[in-house]
Amino acid sequence: MEILRTLHSYFAYIVLILLIFAVFNALLGWLGKKEFTMHKDLRISLFAFILSHLQLLIGLIVFFVSANGLKAIQTLGMGGMNSAARLLAVEHPLTNILAIALITIGWSRHKKKDDSTAKFKSIAIFYGLGLLLILSRIPWGQWFN
């Protein structure tokens, strides 16, 4: 169990770096009216898409087996949780599920577009919104302790 939590924590750094890179790449492509290339732009977006989904999968496993996830909700109930427990058991998982849904929408929408600007715009907006949601619910206090 501890291995999964550690993996989820450290893998998050890689996912965040790749998502930030994908968002900035898409913004530069969108605003710079660049050509969307399969070799570079598709791969950056695809790797961010895949790794964010893998991170979600690991996180869901941790949620169901950790004392800070579903067990905390069952034991304490929603009214018995302090803000730190609520962040880990409720806010972090739900917000990140929404974030991954937005990233998935961005990936799906970009595939339907023929225009490079539209592809970059879709990725920039939806990956960017997903990234903002993820950043808003990271348990920062645990990361730096």
C-alpha positions as CSV (number, residue, x, y, z in Angstrom):
1,M,0.0,0.0,0.0
2,E,2.8,2.4,0.9
3,I,4.5,1.7,-2.4
4,L,1.4,2.7,-4.3
5,R,1.0,6.0,-2.3
6,T,4.7,6.8,-2.9
7,L,4.4,6.0,-6.6
8,H,1.3,8.2,-6.8
9,S,3.1,11.0,-5.1
10,Y,6.3,10.9,-7.2
11,F,4.6,10.0,-10.5
12,A,2.6,13.2,-10.0
13,Y,5.7,15.3,-10.6
14,I,6.3,13.7,-14.0
15,V,2.6,14.1,-15.0
16,L,2.6,17.8,-13.9
17,I,5.7,18.6,-15.8
18,L,4.4,16.9,-18.9
19,L,1.0,18.5,-18.6
20,I,2.6,21.9,-18.2
21,F,4.8,21.2,-21.2
22,A,1.8,20.1,-23.3
23,V,-0.2,23.2,-22.4
24,F,2.6,25.6,-23.2
25,N,3.3,23.7,-26.4
26,A,-0.3,24.0,-27.4
27,L,-0.5,27.7,-26.4
28,L,2.6,28.4,-28.5
29,G,1.2,26.5,-31.4
30,W,-2.2,28.1,-31.2
31,L,-1.0,31.7,-30.7
32,G,1.9,31.3,-33.1
33,K,-0.3,29.8,-35.8
34,K,2.1,26.8,-36.1
35,E,1.5,23.6,-38.0
36,F,0.4,20.7,-35.7
37,T,2.9,17.9,-36.3
38,M,2.4,14.2,-35.6
39,H,6.0,13.8,-34.7
40,K,6.2,16.4,-31.9
41,D,2.9,18.0,-31.0
42,L,0.8,14.8,-31.1
43,R,3.3,12.9,-29.1
44,I,3.5,15.5,-26.4
45,S,-0.3,15.7,-26.1
46,L,-0.6,11.9,-26.2
47,F,2.0,11.2,-23.5
48,A,0.4,13.8,-21.3
49,F,-3.0,12.2,-21.9
50,I,-1.7,8.7,-21.2
51,L,0.3,9.5,-18.1
52,S,-2.5,11.6,-16.6
53,H,-4.9,8.7,-17.0
54,L,-2.3,6.3,-15.5
55,Q,-1.9,8.7,-12.6
56,L,-5.7,8.7,-12.1
57,L,-5.8,4.9,-12.2
58,I,-3.0,4.7,-9.5
59,G,-4.9,7.3,-7.5
60,L,-8.2,5.4,-7.6
61,I,-6.4,2.3,-6.4
62,V,-4.9,4.3,-3.5
63,F,-8.3,5.8,-2.8
64,F,-10.0,2.4,-2.3
65,V,-7.2,0.8,-0.3
66,S,-5.9,3.8,1.8
67,A,-7.0,4.8,5.2
68,N,-7.2,8.4,3.9
69,G,-9.7,7.6,1.1
70,L,-12.9,5.6,1.2
71,K,-12.2,4.2,4.6
72,A,-11.9,7.7,6.0
73,I,-15.3,8.6,4.6
74,Q,-16.8,5.4,6.0
75,T,-15.2,5.8,9.4
76,L,-15.6,9.5,10.0
77,G,-18.5,10.4,7.8
78,M,-18.6,13.7,6.0
79,G,-19.4,15.7,9.1
80,G,-16.6,14.2,11.1
81,M,-13.8,15.1,8.7
82,N,-11.5,18.1,9.2
83,S,-10.4,20.0,6.1
84,A,-7.2,18.0,5.6
85,A,-9.0,14.7,5.7
86,R,-11.8,16.1,3.4
87,L,-9.1,17.2,0.9
88,L,-7.6,13.7,0.7
89,A,-10.8,11.7,0.8
90,V,-13.2,13.9,-1.2
91,E,-11.9,17.0,-2.9
92,H,-8.7,15.7,-4.3
93,P,-10.2,12.6,-6.0
94,L,-13.3,14.3,-7.3
95,T,-11.5,17.3,-8.7
96,N,-8.9,15.1,-10.4
97,I,-11.5,12.9,-12.0
98,L,-13.0,16.1,-13.4
99,A,-9.6,17.3,-14.5
100,I,-8.9,14.0,-16.4
101,A,-12.3,14.2,-18.0
102,L,-11.4,17.7,-19.3
103,I,-8.1,16.4,-20.6
104,T,-9.9,13.6,-22.3
105,I,-12.4,16.0,-23.9
106,G,-9.4,18.1,-25.2
107,W,-7.8,15.0,-26.7
108,S,-11.0,13.8,-28.3
109,R,-11.9,17.2,-29.7
110,H,-8.4,17.8,-31.2
111,K,-8.7,14.5,-33.1
112,K,-11.9,15.8,-34.9
113,K,-10.3,19.0,-36.0
114,D,-8.5,19.4,-39.4
115,D,-7.1,22.8,-38.8
116,S,-3.8,23.0,-36.8
117,T,-4.9,26.1,-34.9
118,A,-8.1,24.4,-33.8
119,K,-6.1,21.3,-32.6
120,F,-3.8,23.5,-30.6
121,K,-6.7,25.5,-29.2
122,S,-8.6,22.5,-28.0
123,I,-5.6,21.0,-26.3
124,A,-4.5,24.3,-24.8
125,I,-8.0,25.1,-23.3
126,F,-9.0,21.7,-22.0
127,Y,-5.6,20.5,-20.9
128,G,-5.1,23.9,-19.3
129,L,-8.4,23.7,-17.4
130,G,-7.5,20.2,-16.3
131,L,-4.1,21.3,-15.1
132,L,-5.6,24.2,-13.1
133,L,-8.0,21.8,-11.4
134,I,-5.2,19.4,-10.6
135,L,-3.0,22.2,-9.2
136,S,-5.9,23.4,-7.1
137,R,-6.4,20.2,-5.2
138,I,-2.8,18.8,-4.7
139,P,-2.2,18.2,-1.0
140,W,0.8,20.6,-1.1
141,G,1.4,20.2,2.7
142,Q,2.1,16.5,2.2
143,W,4.3,17.0,-0.8
144,F,6.8,19.3,1.0
145,N,7.0,17.4,4.3
